[in-house]
Amino acid sequence: MRASRAHDASTRPTFDLWRVPGRKRLALGDSGLALLIDVSAKRLRMSLADDLSDGAAYICAVPLGPGLRGQLNAFNAQAQVLQGHAPAEDCMRAVTRATLLHLRALQALDGAQAGASHRDIAQALFGLEAAVRWHADGELRAAVRHLLRRAEAYMSGGYLSLAGIQRSAADAPGDEPMR
């Protein structure tokens, strides 16, 4: 961002640091001053030119590149924050059942590797009321066992499917080309 020197500067938006929502920090970097803004779940970073002052009309410059079209939503969100509007909550990802299952599986694995019992893992994942419903062959123990098996499958290569680089079933282990 830099101060606008154009003849129509009076019609441009003015920079007001205190209008920007969220936690603000100024940092000195290699290319000058940077404004770091933490608002909602977003972190925004903007480079400030030396000539920009509070109350001055400003313009924003963005780097041109092949990925510019994909960044337009992020630039629009930054423009809204500069005008004092908090980013919309709909741009945050909703927690899906699959992501919650992945999280619980990894938490169960952490507990098991720390030496926790299945009952302790169930209490940590599902709350203290899990102790009341705990049975040696009950549904909570089955859920913990399932989560542990799932996490162990992630450890033995299942994470590749989550990352989108799943090997095909035709590729047997050990058939990799020699380099």
N, C-alpha and C positions, 0 to 999 in steps of 0.2 A: 504494500500500500504506500502511496506517496501523495503528496499534496497536489491538488489540481490547479494548474496555472491557466486553464482555458478561459476564454471570455465568458462562457456560460457557467462559470464556477458557482455562481449564486444559486443555480437551480440544482446543483449536485448535492448529494447527502453530505452532511458534516460529520466529522469524527468526534465521538464523545465516548471516551473510555468508560465512564461510569454508567452509560446506557447499556453496555454489553453485559448480558447476564452471565452468571457463573463465577468461578474462581479464576482470577487473572494474575499472571506473572509476566514480568519483563525479564528477558534473558539476553545477555550479550553473546553473540556468536561470531563466527568468522566473517559473515557478510553484514554485520551491524546488529541492530536491535531487533528482537523477535518478541511478539506478543503470544503467550501461551494461554489458552482458555480451556478450562474444564467445565463443561456444562452438560448436565444429564450424564449419559454414558459416552459422550463424545469428547475428544480432545482436538482442539483446533490450534494450528500454528500459522502465524502470519508474520511476514517480514515487514518491518516498518522503516521507511526512508527517513533520513536525517531531517528533511524539511517538513515532516508531518507534525502538526501541533493540534492540541485540543481545540475543537471548534472550527477547524479548517475543512474546507471541501476536499474530498479525497477521491482518488481513483484506484482501482485494484488492477494489477497486471497479473496474468496467469501464464505459465509457460506453455508455449505451443508444442504440440507433439501428437503422435498418432493416437494416444489414449485420451485425448481431450474430451471427446464426446461422452466417454464413460465416466468422466469426472464432473460433468455438469451438475449433477445432483449435489455433490459435495460442495461445489462452489456456490450454488444457490443457498445451501444450508449456512455457509459462512456469511453470505450477504445478509441473510435473515438475522443471524446472531449480531452482526455489526449494527443492524437497525434496532436492536433491543428485543428481538423476539427469540424465545427459547425454541430449539429445534423440536419438531413434532415427534411425539413418542412413537408414531407408527413406523418411523425409520429404524427403530430398534427391533431386533429379531425376537420373535415369540419363542418361548421354550416349548419344544415339541416333546412328545412322549419318547421318541428315539433318543434325543439328547439327554433327557433325564435318565433314561435307562443306561446310556453310556457312562454318565457321571456316577450313578450309583454303583455300577459294576467296578469302576476304577477305585471308588472309595472303599468298596468291599475288599478289593485286592490289597489296598493299602493297609486295611485293618488286619487282614489275614497275615500279611508279611510282617506286621508289627507284633504278631502273636496273640491277637484277640480271638476269642471264641466266637462261634457262629451266633450265639445269643448276644454277645457284646456288639457284634457287627449289626445285628438286627436292631438293637436299641439305638445305635448311632445313626442308622439310616432311617428308621421308621418311628423313632421316638420312644420315650419311656413306657408308654402304654403297650409297647410290644412285649415287655416282660410279662404282662398279665395274660397275653394271648399265646405265649410261647409253649410249645409242646415238642417233644423229641421228634415226632413225625408230623408236625403241623405245617400249615401253609407258610408261616414266616421262615421256618428253617428251609423249606423247599425253595422259597424265594432267594434266600441267601446263597444256597447251593447253586441255584441257577445263575445268580449274579457272579459268583466266583468262577464258574465254568466259562461264562461269557468273557470275563476279564482275562482268564488264562488263554482263551482263544485269540483275544486281541494281542496278547504278548507273543503268541506263536505265529504271528503274521497276519492275523485278522485286521489289524489296524491299517493294512495296505488297502483294504476295500473301503475303509472310511475315508482314506486320503484320495481315493479315486484311481489307484494304481494297482488294482487287483490283477494278479496273474491269472491267466486262463487255466482251466482244468487240464488242458492238453499239455501244458508245460509241467512236466514232472520235476521235482526238486533234483538238482544235479545236472540237468540238461542245459545249463547256461552255456553260452558260447565262450570259448577260451579267448582271452585278450592278451 
